[in-house]
Every structure is written in C-alpha cells, then in structure tokens.
Amino acid sequence: MAVQKQSLLVFSTLLIAGFAVTAPQIAHSAETSVEVNPENSSNLDSLLRKGRELVDLGDYGKAIVIYQQAARLDTENPRIFSGIGYLEARQGNYKAAVEFYKQAIGLQPNNADFQYALGYAMANLQNYPAAAAAYRRAAQLDRKNVNALIGLGVVLFQQKDYSGAFKAYQQAIALDPKSWQAYSSMGLVLIQQGNFPSAVNVLQQAAELAPKQASIQLKLGTALLRSGNTSEGVAAFEEAAKLEPRNPEVQLEIGEILKSQNDLNGALVAYQRAIAVRPNLVQAHAAIGEIQLEKQDFIGAITTFRRVIGLAPDRAEAYYNLGTALKARDRKSEAIQAFQQALDTYRQQGENEGVQKAEAALKALN
C-alpha cells in the first residue's frame, strides 16, 4: 500500500480527532444565579438548591425534572431553560437540548452563551447550516468569543466551505494568538486543500502551543507524510502514541504507516494494541486479516474476517477476503458462498470494481 493511500485513512480519523469543539458551560450560572419572581422565590430557591445537588451527584435526569418544575414556576427566566438544555446535552439528548436553548433564546435573544450552546447542540445533530447560523450570531454578540469562531470553522469545514472555515480560524487566532485549537483546525483545512507545507508550518505552531495534544501530532504526521517526509511523519505518530497510549485511533494510524512500509510484524503489534483498547474496532481487525492473507496465514485470516463480518455485515471487502482465504484452504463451497455474498454486497453499494472482482473470483471457481 502506498503512503498516499494509507494517509487517506489517517485523514479520515483526523476528521474525528480534530473537531472537539468546547462544550458550553452555561448551566452553572443557570443553577447558581437565577433571578426569581418574588411570589415564587421560596419554592424556586428550594428547587434550584435540590437541582444543583443532583447535578453535583451526576444525576442529570432527576436534576432535569427538578429544573422543569422550576421553569413552570418562573416561565420568564431564560437561564432555567438554558440550564435544562445544558443537562440534556450532557446526556447526549441534543434534540431536546435544542428545544430548551431555543426557549432561552426566545426570552433573551442577545445572549451569546445561549447562541453558542445552540450551535453546539445543532452541530452534534449534524445540522451544520443551523449550527453555523448560531455560532455566527454568538460571535456577533460577543466579539471576543474565540470558541464561537472555532465552532463556526468546524461546521463550515463539514459543509466543505474550506475558505470560510479558514477565515473563521484566522479571526480566532487574531483574538487569541495562543489558541492551539484554532491553529490545529486551520492545519486540517490546509491538509484538505492539499497545501501540505503550510499545514506543517501551522501545525508545528499548534504543537509548540500544546505539546501534549496527541490530536495535533496526528495531523502533523499526516501533513508530513503527504509532504513526502516519511520519517518525520512516523515520528509525529509515535509521539502521539506516547501522549495517548490508550488511544486506539493513534495505534490504528501507526499500523497503517508501518504496513505501508512493509513492516508487517510492527503493523500487527499496533493493530493488536488498538484492539486491546477497543475490541470491536473493525478497521483494525480488517487490517490484521489483510496481513494474515499476505503472510499466507489463511486459517488465521478466515477467523479474522469472520469476526469482521460479525462486526460489520455490510463490509463487502471482508466477504471477498474471506473467500480468498477459504479458496486458499481448498474449501471451495464455502469460498463460493463468501464470494457470492461479496458480489451481492458490492452490487447493493454500487461498487462496480468490486462487482467485477467478485464475479471474476466466482467464475474461477465454477
């Protein structure tokens, strides 16, 4: 496998590693400094204290019930609604969070924190246009809100508006020249645009600002590899592995690099480390199976690809590779069945090259 091909897998992982937008932190103010209506102040104070205690205990579900009672007593207090939205988001209930943030914004439309929180929830729902609108509004309301600009850049990137994302990160850096998140995200834009030398430069600045961030080393390693600096790229990935030895994605990418350099034993070790942390990591299992095929460990490959198929039944290549291993062991009927499943899956997915490959394999066995 060529370095360029394997770096595409690296880059796909960076899309995950690079988009850790800062979560909103508005619920704390909602819980501790709510202005209440006089006639309901006693009951509200009691509810808010109880809610805060539940939050401190990590019982967000019960806390939400308490805050909803508070909201019924004081329907005009936006911070109660934003607090509920925060707690819903903490539990991953982003759709519910959006509704509560919208209620808060309806009561206080010029609150930058509420707009930012809405953008965060919308981004997690993958409603990127709505997220971008909310982040823009937050940035307009609070001209010093670096996180809003970074969030805007992230969702514009997801919409393939790379120039818009780059501009947002530039603005973030102008506000905070020490924002490693902005430099790191800008580097990802430059990688996507194919401007690898500039990406290396920007990501090196990010690494200087945050030397312990493995995600930066992952991106830097990719930029270096795509620039043709293989040894430096490998070193960056190894540094990422030192920083986050329990990060399976880091081990996965190291495995891909070593595999591309034909260091199959080293790659196997990296993939096995990834699986030790995340046993159901399909990409690592599939890569191990491919190495087993290359080393003619057909029995091992049969076991591995059956595991892959169990984890990802729609992975056409796994059926094809299983068929290849079965054929090598003279298990013809089983091989035909595997190749047929590969053919059916390739057809369902519209992968014409795969269809032709599976048809050729079946023809050779008939």
C-alpha positions in Angstrom: 0.0 0.0 0.0 1.3 3.4 -0.9 1.8 6.1 1.7 -0.6 8.3 -0.1 -3.3 5.7 0.0 -2.9 4.9 3.7 -2.8 8.6 4.6 -6.3 8.9 3.4 -7.3 6.6 6.3 -5.2 8.8 8.6 -7.0 11.8 7.4 -10.5 10.2 7.9 -9.6 9.7 11.6 -8.5 13.3 11.8 -12.0 14.4 11.0 -12.9 12.9 14.3 -9.9 13.8 16.3 -9.9 17.4 15.0 -13.4 18.5 15.9 -13.6 18.6 19.6 -15.5 21.9 20.0 -15.6 23.3 23.5 -18.8 22.3 25.2 -21.0 25.1 26.5 -20.7 25.8 30.3 -23.7 28.0 30.8 -25.6 25.6 33.1 -23.5 26.5 36.2 -24.7 30.1 36.0 -28.2 28.9 35.4 -28.1 26.9 38.6 -26.4 29.4 40.9 -27.6 32.9 39.9 -31.2 32.7 38.7 -33.3 35.7 39.3 -36.7 34.6 40.6 -40.1 36.2 40.8 -40.8 37.3 44.4 -44.0 35.3 44.9 -42.3 32.1 43.9 -38.9 32.7 45.4 -39.1 30.3 48.3 -40.2 27.3 46.2 -37.8 28.2 43.4 -34.9 28.6 45.8 -35.6 25.1 47.2 -36.0 23.6 43.8 -32.8 25.2 42.5 -30.8 24.0 45.5 -32.1 20.5 45.1 -31.3 20.6 41.4 -27.8 21.8 42.0 -27.3 19.0 44.5 -28.4 16.4 41.9 -26.1 17.9 39.3 -23.2 17.7 41.7 -24.1 14.0 42.2 -24.2 13.5 38.4 -27.8 12.6 38.4 -28.8 14.7 35.5 -32.1 13.0 34.7 -33.5 13.8 38.2 -32.0 17.3 38.0 -33.8 18.0 34.8 -37.2 17.0 36.4 -36.5 19.4 39.2 -35.5 22.3 36.9 -38.6 21.7 34.8 -40.6 22.2 37.9 -38.7 25.4 38.5 -39.4 26.5 34.9 -43.1 26.1 35.4 -42.9 28.4 38.4 -40.9 31.0 36.5 -41.7 30.8 32.8 -39.8 34.0 32.0 -36.4 33.0 33.3 -34.2 32.1 30.3 -31.3 30.7 32.5 -33.5 27.9 33.8 -34.3 26.8 30.3 -30.7 27.1 29.2 -29.7 25.0 32.3 -32.1 22.3 31.3 -30.7 22.4 27.7 -27.2 22.0 29.1 -28.1 19.0 31.1 -29.9 17.4 28.2 -26.8 18.0 26.1 -24.6 16.4 28.8 -26.6 13.3 28.4 -26.4 13.3 24.6 -30.0 14.4 24.1 -29.2 17.1 21.7 -32.6 17.3 20.1 -34.2 18.1 23.5 -31.3 20.5 24.3 -32.0 22.4 21.1 -35.7 23.0 22.1 -34.7 24.3 25.6 -31.9 26.5 24.2 -34.5 27.9 21.7 -36.8 28.8 24.6 -34.0 30.5 26.4 -33.1 32.5 23.2 -36.7 33.4 22.8 -36.6 35.1 26.2 -33.1 36.6 25.8 -32.2 36.6 22.1 -29.0 38.7 22.5 -27.3 36.2 24.9 -24.1 35.0 23.2 -23.8 32.0 25.5 -27.2 30.7 24.6 -26.5 31.1 20.9 -23.2 29.3 21.3 -24.9 26.4 23.2 -27.5 26.2 20.4 -24.7 26.0 17.8 -23.0 23.2 19.8 -26.2 21.1 20.0 -27.0 21.7 16.3 -23.5 20.6 15.3 -23.9 17.4 17.3 -27.2 16.8 15.4 -25.2 17.3 12.2 -27.5 20.3 11.3 -24.5 22.2 10.2 -26.2 25.2 8.5 -28.2 25.9 11.7 -25.1 25.4 13.8 -23.2 27.9 11.6 -26.0 30.5 12.0 -26.0 30.1 15.8 -22.2 30.3 16.0 -22.1 33.4 13.8 -24.7 35.0 16.0 -22.7 34.2 19.1 -19.6 35.7 17.5 -21.5 38.8 16.6 -22.9 39.2 20.1 -19.6 38.6 21.8 -16.7 39.9 19.6 -14.2 38.2 21.8 -15.8 34.7 21.7 -12.9 32.6 20.3 -14.8 29.3 20.8 -17.7 30.6 18.7 -15.3 31.3 15.8 -13.7 27.9 16.2 -17.1 26.2 16.2 -18.1 28.2 13.1 -15.0 27.0 11.4 -15.7 23.4 12.3 -19.2 23.3 10.9 -18.2 25.3 7.7 -15.5 22.6 7.2 -18.2 20.0 7.4 -20.1 21.8 4.7 -16.9 21.8 2.6 -16.7 25.6 2.9 -12.9 25.5 3.4 -12.2 29.2 2.7 -14.9 30.2 5.2 -13.5 27.8 7.8 -10.0 29.1 7.2 -11.2 32.7 7.7 -13.0 31.8 10.9 -9.8 30.3 12.3 -7.8 33.3 11.2 -10.3 35.5 13.2 -10.0 33.2 16.2 -6.2 33.4 16.1 -6.3 37.2 15.8 -8.4 37.3 19.0 -6.2 34.7 20.8 -2.8 34.1 19.2 -2.2 31.3 21.7 -5.3 29.3 20.7 -3.8 25.9 19.7 -7.3 24.7 18.8 -7.5 27.3 16.1 -4.1 26.5 14.7 -4.8 22.8 14.8 -8.1 23.2 13.0 -6.5 25.6 10.4 -3.9 22.9 9.8 -6.7 20.4 8.9 -8.2 22.9 6.4 -4.8 23.2 4.7 -4.4 19.4 4.6 -7.8 19.2 2.9 -6.8 21.9 0.4 -3.6 20.0 -0.4 -1.3 22.8 0.9 0.8 20.4 3.0 3.9 22.7 3.5 1.7 25.4 5.0 -0.2 22.8 7.0 3.1 21.5 8.5 4.0 25.1 9.5 0.7 25.8 11.1 0.6 22.5 12.9 4.1 23.0 14.2 2.9 26.2 15.8 0.0 24.4 17.3 2.4 21.7 18.7 4.5 24.5 20.3 1.5 25.9 22.0 0.1 22.5 23.1 3.0 19.9 23.1 0.9 17.3 24.9 -2.0 17.2 22.4 -1.9 13.9 20.5 -4.5 15.1 18.0 -2.1 17.8 16.8 0.7 15.2 16.3 -1.8 13.1 14.3 -2.5 15.9 12.0 1.2 17.0 11.8 2.1 13.4 11.0 -0.4 13.3 8.1 0.9 16.7 6.7 4.5 15.5 6.9 3.6 12.2 5.2 1.8 14.0 2.4 4.7 16.3 2.1 7.0 13.3 1.5 8.7 13.5 4.9 8.0 9.9 5.9 10.5 9.6 8.8 9.3 12.8 10.4 5.7 11.8 9.9 6.3 8.5 11.6 8.0 10.3 14.4 4.9 12.5 14.9 2.6 9.5 15.1 4.9 7.8 17.6 4.8 11.0 19.7 1.0 10.8 19.5 1.2 7.2 20.7 3.4 8.3 23.7 1.0 11.0 24.6 -2.1 8.8 24.4 -1.1 5.2 24.6 -4.7 4.2 25.2 -6.0 5.9 22.1 -6.9 3.2 19.6 -7.0 5.6 16.6 -3.4 6.5 17.2 -2.4 2.9 17.1 -4.5 2.3 14.1 -2.7 5.0 12.1 0.7 3.8 13.2 -0.3 0.4 12.0 -1.2 1.8 8.6 2.1 3.6 8.3 4.1 0.5 9.2 2.0 -1.6 6.9 2.7 0.8 4.0 6.4 0.4 4.7 6.0 -3.4 4.6 6.8 -3.7 8.3 4.0 -6.3 8.8 5.1 -7.5 12.2 5.3 -4.0 13.5 1.9 -3.2 12.0 0.3 -6.3 13.6 1.5 -5.1 17.0 0.0 -1.7 16.5 -3.3 -3.1 15.4 -3.4 -5.5 18.3 -2.8 -2.6 20.7 -5.7 -0.8 19.1 -8.0 -3.8 19.6 -6.8 -4.3 23.2 -8.3 -0.8 23.9 -11.3 -1.1 21.6 -12.1 -4.8 20.9 -14.7 -4.0 18.3 -12.6 -1.7 16.1 -13.5 -3.0 12.7 -10.7 -1.3 10.8 -8.0 -2.9 13.0 -9.5 -6.4 12.7 -9.7 -6.0 8.9 -6.1 -4.8 8.6 -4.9 -7.8 10.7 -6.8 -10.1 8.3 -5.2 -8.5 5.3 -1.7 -9.0 6.8 -2.6 -12.6 7.6 -3.5 -13.1 3.9 -0.3 -11.5 2.9 1.7 -13.8 5.2 -0.4 -16.8 4.0 -1.8 -17.4 7.4 -5.1 -18.5 5.8 -6.6 -20.2 8.9 -6.0 -17.0 10.9 -7.4 -14.9 8.1 -10.6 -17.0 8.0 -11.2 -16.5 11.7 -10.4 -12.7 11.5 -12.6 -12.0 8.5 -15.5 -13.8 10.1 -15.0 -11.6 13.1 -15.0 -8.5 10.8 -18.3 -9.7 9.2 -19.8 -10.2 12.6 -19.0 -6.6 13.5 -19.8 -5.1 10.1 -22.1 -7.2 8.0 -22.2 -4.7 5.2 -18.4 -4.7 4.6 -18.2 -6.3 1.1 -14.4 -6.5 1.1 -14.5 -8.7 4.2 -16.6 -11.3 2.4 -14.2 -11.1 -0.6 -11.1 -11.6 1.6 -12.8 -14.4 3.5 -13.5 -16.1 0.2 -9.8 -15.7 -0.8 -8.7 -17.3 2.4 -11.2 -20.2 2.1 -10.2 -20.8 -1.5 -6.5 -21.0 -0.5 -7.5 -23.7 2.0 -9.4 -25.6 -0.8 -12.8 -25.0 0.9 -14.5 -24.4 -2.4 -18.1 -24.4 -1.4 -17.6 -22.0 1.5 -15.4 -19.8 -0.8 -18.2 -19.6 -3.4 -20.7 -18.6 -0.7 -18.3 -15.9 0.6 -17.6 -14.5 -2.9 -21.4 -14.6 -3.7 -22.1 -12.6 -0.6 -19.3 -10.1 -1.6 -20.9 -9.8 -5.0 -24.3 -9.1 -3.6 -23.0 -6.5 -1.2 -20.9 -4.8 -3.8 -24.0 -4.6 -6.0 -26.1 -3.1 -3.2 -23.4 -0.5 -2.6 -23.0 0.3 -6.3 -19.3 -0.5 -6.3 -18.7 -1.6 -9.9 -15.0 -2.5 -9.4 -15.9 -4.8 -6.5 -18.6 -6.4 -8.6 -16.2 -7.2 -11.4 -13.7 -8.6 -8.9 -16.2 -10.8 -7.2 -17.6 -12.1 -10.5 -14.1 -13.0 -11.6 -13.5 -14.9 -8.4 -16.7 -16.9 -8.8 -16.0 -17.6 -12.4 -12.6 -19.0 -11.4 -14.3 -21.5 -9.0 -17.0 -22.6 -11.3 
